[in-house]
Amino acid sequence: MKKFLTWVCLGILLVGFLAASACMAKLAPTYDPEQVTVPVAELQKEPLQYDDAKTDGAAAAIVQQNLAKTRAVNDVTSIVFDFRGYDTMGEAFILITAVAGSAVILFTKKSGKEEDK
């Protein structure tokens, strides 16, 4: 019975994730590549030449200070692994712990005397 309920719960989660994915696929895109004014290939070659006169706030600060502080060309990579490295490592630890715990719960062998009724 316990195994059956586990598979039913996993099935419900899977159906929920698929339904949410279908709903998200119907939403309007938030990124329009035709409106991008920055040539990405040129920005990766020469990040210091980026004209950020039209940007404001955090975007300008990230682009201006990223290369000098982290030596990483990709801004997203520098934020995730340099500025928020400990946080990312903690999230990975929690994910690994959850997977290991789920595996222990799902795949424990029962002794010969205890049988699932």
N, C-alpha and C positions, 0 to 999 in steps of 0.2 A: 504494500500500500504506500509506503514511504517513497519508494522509487517511482511509482506511478504519479504521485503528487509532484515530485520533483520535475518529472518530464512535462507534466501539465503546466506547471509554473513557467518552465523554460519556453514552452510553446506559446504561452500567453505573452511573455516578454518579446519573443520573436515576432509575433503578429503585431504587437504594439509598435515595435521598432519599424517594421515594414510599413505600417499605416502612417507613422510619423514621417518616414522618408518619402512616401508618396505625396503627402500634403506639402512637404517642403519643396519637392520637385515642381509643384504647381505654382509656387510663389514667384514673383517677379525677381529677375536677377539684380543683385546689388552692385555688380561690377560690369561696367561697359567698356570693353577694350578700345572702342572707337573714340572715347573721350579722353583717353590717356594722352597727355601732352609730353610726357617724359619718355624718351627712348630708353628702354630698360637695358639694352645691350650696351649703349654708350655710358649709361650710369654705372654699370658694373665695371667697365674699363676705367673710367675716371670719376669716382664718386665725389671728389672734391670740386668738380666742375659743375655740379648740380645747381641749377638756378632755383633757389627756394624763395624768391621774392613774392610769389603768389601764395605760399603756404604760411600757416600761422600755428602758433601753439606748439604742441608736443611734436608734431610731424617735422617742423623745421629744426627743432632742437635735436631730435634723433638723427636726422640726416647730417646736420652740421657737426655733431660731436661724436658720432658713432665710430668713424674710422680712427680718429685720434685716440679714443679711449680703449677700443677693443681690438683694433687691427682686423676686424671682420668686415668683409665687403657687403654681405647680406645683413640688412638691418634686423630682420625677424630672427635670424639665427643668433645674432649678437644679443638680442634682448632675452631670448629663451635660455641660451646657454651661458652667457656672461653675466648679465645683470640679475637674472632670476634663476641662476644655476642651482642654488640650494632648494628653492621651491620646486623646480622641475625634478630634482633628484628625490625629494620627498613624495611627489606625486607618483613617480615611477615605483618607489618603495611600497606605497600604499596599493598600487595596482598589482604588483607582484605578490604581495601578501594576500590580497583578495583572491587572486587566481589560485595560489597555493592552498588557501583555506577551503575554497570551493572544491578543489581537486580532492582534498583529504575527506571532505564530507561526502562527496559523490562516489568516491572510489574506495571506501573502506571495506575491507573484507570482513564478513561476519564469521563468528566462530561456528563450529558444527552444531552446538547446542541451541544457539539462538537463530531461529528461522523466521523470516518475514511471513506473517499470516495473512 
